[in-house]
Amino acid sequence: MSFASKRPTFKPTPYGYTRRSRGIPRWLLLLVTGVVLGAGGVLFLQRSYGPQRLTVEQSEQLRIDLNTANLENQRLNNEAKAIRQDIAQAKETRQAQDIRMQQLRKQAADMEAGVASLIAAIPPDPRGTSPGIRYADLVTQDSTLAYQVLLIQDLADGQTETPNLRGEIKLIGIGTYPNGNTGYVDLMTQPLDMGRYVVINGQTELPKAYRLRQVTIQIMGEGSDKVIATRTLKVTAAK
């Protein structure tokens, strides 16, 4: 004998509806999950690779370093300004020196032209030697001879300069002693290094009681006793 229930089985119809329990939509779960994962990823990246947050001590040290850098930058700017001023002043000084140098060169050229004209006007050495002993001023005073001698080398044809001449210049005195005897005295010998011309001057003591009348000027080449130019001139007594 069957004891099955006689309650009729419910069957939904196309025109009816059933009441179901409503849960969280799937799309909302996905959205929330994505937001959570994204925020976590951002925090992870900031902590792992982003700039670290500074502590109070680190912030204070950073402020001090920044102030120090600003002061150093100001100091360097002041130094750069001073250097620029020094450079500008140096340029002005250089320009003034260049102008002065040009003036001196012009004066030297004018003097050289004047000297060349003067040399051309001086009478030649009677012996016709080169170097020639063109002029000599020989003055005695109080047993002292003051001398000034002008030596000039002749220019070769077509030349504007002469080679340097090295050697010696010697002054030999011709005079008398109180007993009337004639005496030859070496008064001066000095090295000679000349170009186109040279002026030799100086003073020398005379022997006691020696009366100087004439002076022979001799020029010798370097390393040789051979006289290449000579001239004898009278001595003038100072008044």
C-alpha positions in Angstrom: 0.0 0.0 0.0 1.5 3.3 -1.0 1.9 6.2 1.5 3.0 8.9 -1.0 1.8 12.4 -0.4 -1.2 13.5 -2.2 -0.1 17.2 -2.3 0.0 18.4 -5.9 3.5 19.2 -7.4 4.0 23.0 -8.2 4.8 23.7 -11.7 5.6 27.2 -12.9 3.5 28.6 -15.6 4.7 31.0 -18.4 2.6 33.7 -16.9 3.8 33.4 -13.3 7.0 34.2 -11.4 8.9 32.8 -8.5 10.5 34.7 -5.7 14.3 34.0 -5.5 16.8 35.2 -2.9 18.9 38.1 -4.4 22.8 38.0 -3.9 25.6 40.5 -4.7 25.9 41.0 -8.5 29.0 39.5 -10.1 30.0 42.6 -11.8 30.1 44.5 -8.5 32.3 41.9 -7.0 34.7 42.2 -10.0 34.7 46.0 -9.7 35.5 46.0 -6.0 38.1 43.3 -6.4 39.8 45.4 -9.2 39.8 48.5 -7.0 41.3 46.7 -4.1 44.0 45.1 -6.2 44.8 48.4 -8.0 45.1 50.3 -4.7 47.3 47.5 -3.3 49.5 47.6 -6.4 49.9 51.4 -6.2 50.9 51.1 -2.5 53.3 48.3 -3.4 55.0 50.3 -6.2 55.3 53.4 -4.1 56.8 51.5 -1.2 59.1 49.4 -3.4 60.1 51.9 -6.1 58.8 55.3 -5.3 60.5 58.0 -3.2 60.8 57.3 0.4 59.1 59.5 2.9 61.6 61.6 4.8 61.8 61.7 8.6 61.9 64.9 10.6 65.7 64.7 10.9 66.1 64.0 7.2 63.8 67.0 6.3 65.8 69.3 8.6 69.1 68.1 7.0 67.7 68.6 3.6 66.7 72.2 4.5 70.2 72.8 5.8 71.8 71.4 2.7 69.5 73.5 0.5 70.5 76.7 2.4 74.2 75.8 2.2 73.8 75.2 -1.6 72.1 78.6 -2.0 74.9 80.3 0.0 77.6 78.5 -2.1 75.8 79.5 -5.3 75.7 83.1 -4.2 79.4 83.0 -3.4 80.2 81.5 -6.8 78.1 84.2 -8.5 80.0 86.9 -6.6 83.4 85.3 -7.6 82.3 85.1 -11.2 81.3 88.7 -11.2 84.6 89.7 -9.7 86.4 87.6 -12.3 84.5 89.2 -15.1 85.4 92.7 -13.8 89.1 91.6 -13.6 88.9 90.3 -17.2 87.4 93.6 -18.4 90.0 95.6 -16.5 92.8 93.4 -18.0 91.4 94.0 -21.5 91.4 97.7 -20.9 95.0 97.6 -19.6 96.1 95.4 -22.6 94.5 97.8 -25.0 96.3 100.7 -23.3 99.5 98.8 -23.4 99.1 98.0 -27.1 98.5 101.7 -27.9 101.6 102.6 -25.8 103.6 99.9 -27.6 102.6 101.3 -31.0 103.6 104.8 -29.9 106.9 103.5 -28.7 107.5 101.6 -31.9 106.8 104.7 -33.9 109.1 106.8 -31.7 111.8 104.1 -32.1 111.3 104.1 -35.9 111.5 107.9 -36.0 114.7 107.8 -33.8 116.2 105.2 -35.9 115.6 107.3 -39.0 117.0 110.3 -37.2 120.1 108.3 -36.2 120.6 107.1 -39.7 120.5 110.6 -41.0 122.9 111.7 -38.3 125.3 108.9 -39.1 125.3 109.8 -42.7 126.2 113.4 -41.8 129.2 112.4 -39.6 132.5 112.7 -41.4 134.1 109.3 -42.2 137.2 107.9 -40.5 140.2 109.3 -42.4 141.7 105.8 -42.5 138.6 104.5 -44.2 138.3 101.4 -42.0 135.1 99.7 -40.8 134.4 100.1 -38.1 135.5 103.7 -38.3 136.4 105.8 -35.3 134.1 108.7 -36.4 134.3 110.9 -33.3 136.1 111.1 -30.0 135.8 113.6 -27.1 138.8 113.3 -24.8 139.0 115.7 -21.8 141.5 115.7 -18.9 140.7 117.2 -15.5 142.4 116.7 -12.1 144.5 113.7 -13.3 141.4 112.1 -14.8 140.5 111.4 -18.5 136.9 111.5 -19.5 136.4 109.9 -22.9 133.5 109.4 -25.4 134.2 107.5 -28.6 131.7 106.9 -31.5 132.4 103.8 -33.6 130.4 103.1 -36.8 130.4 100.2 -39.2 129.8 100.8 -42.9 126.8 99.3 -44.6 127.5 96.9 -47.5 125.8 97.8 -50.8 122.1 97.1 -50.7 122.2 96.2 -47.0 120.3 97.9 -44.1 122.0 96.1 -41.2 125.6 95.1 -40.3 126.8 92.0 -38.6 127.7 92.2 -34.9 131.4 92.9 -34.3 132.9 91.5 -31.1 136.4 92.3 -29.9 138.2 94.9 -27.8 138.7 98.6 -27.7 141.9 100.0 -26.2 143.0 103.5 -25.3 146.7 104.2 -25.2 147.9 107.5 -23.8 150.8 109.5 -25.2 152.2 112.2 -22.8 155.2 113.4 -20.8 156.5 113.1 -17.3 157.9 116.1 -15.3 161.5 115.1 -16.4 160.4 115.6 -20.0 160.4 111.9 -21.0 157.6 110.7 -23.3 155.5 107.9 -21.9 153.0 105.5 -23.4 150.3 104.4 -20.9 147.5 101.9 -21.3 144.5 103.9 -20.1 141.6 101.5 -20.8 140.8 98.1 -22.3 137.2 96.8 -22.5 135.2 94.2 -24.5 133.4 95.5 -27.6 130.1 94.2 -29.0 128.6 96.5 -31.6 126.1 96.5 -34.5 125.7 99.5 -36.8 127.2 101.8 -34.2 128.2 102.1 -30.5 129.2 104.9 -28.2 132.0 104.1 -25.7 132.3 106.4 -22.7 133.7 106.5 -19.2 136.5 107.9 -17.1 140.0 106.6 -16.1 142.7 107.8 -13.7 146.0 109.1 -15.1 149.4 108.4 -13.6 150.6 110.9 -11.0 152.4 113.9 -12.6 151.7 112.5 -16.0 150.7 115.1 -18.7 148.5 113.5 -21.3 148.7 115.0 -24.8 147.2 112.5 -27.2 145.2 109.2 -27.1 145.5 106.4 -29.6 142.3 104.4 -30.0 142.7 100.8 -31.2 140.0 98.2 -32.2 140.9 94.5 -32.2 138.7 91.6 -33.4 137.6 88.9 -31.1 140.4 86.4 -30.3 143.0 88.4 -32.2 145.6 91.0 -31.3 145.4 92.4 -34.9 144.4 96.1 -35.0 141.5 96.5 -37.4 141.0 100.2 -36.8 143.0 102.9 -35.1 143.1 106.7 -34.7 145.2 109.1 -32.7 143.5 112.3 -31.4 144.5 115.2 -29.3 143.4 115.6 -25.7 141.6 118.8 -24.4 142.2 120.1 -20.9 139.0 121.1 -19.1 138.7 124.8 -18.3 
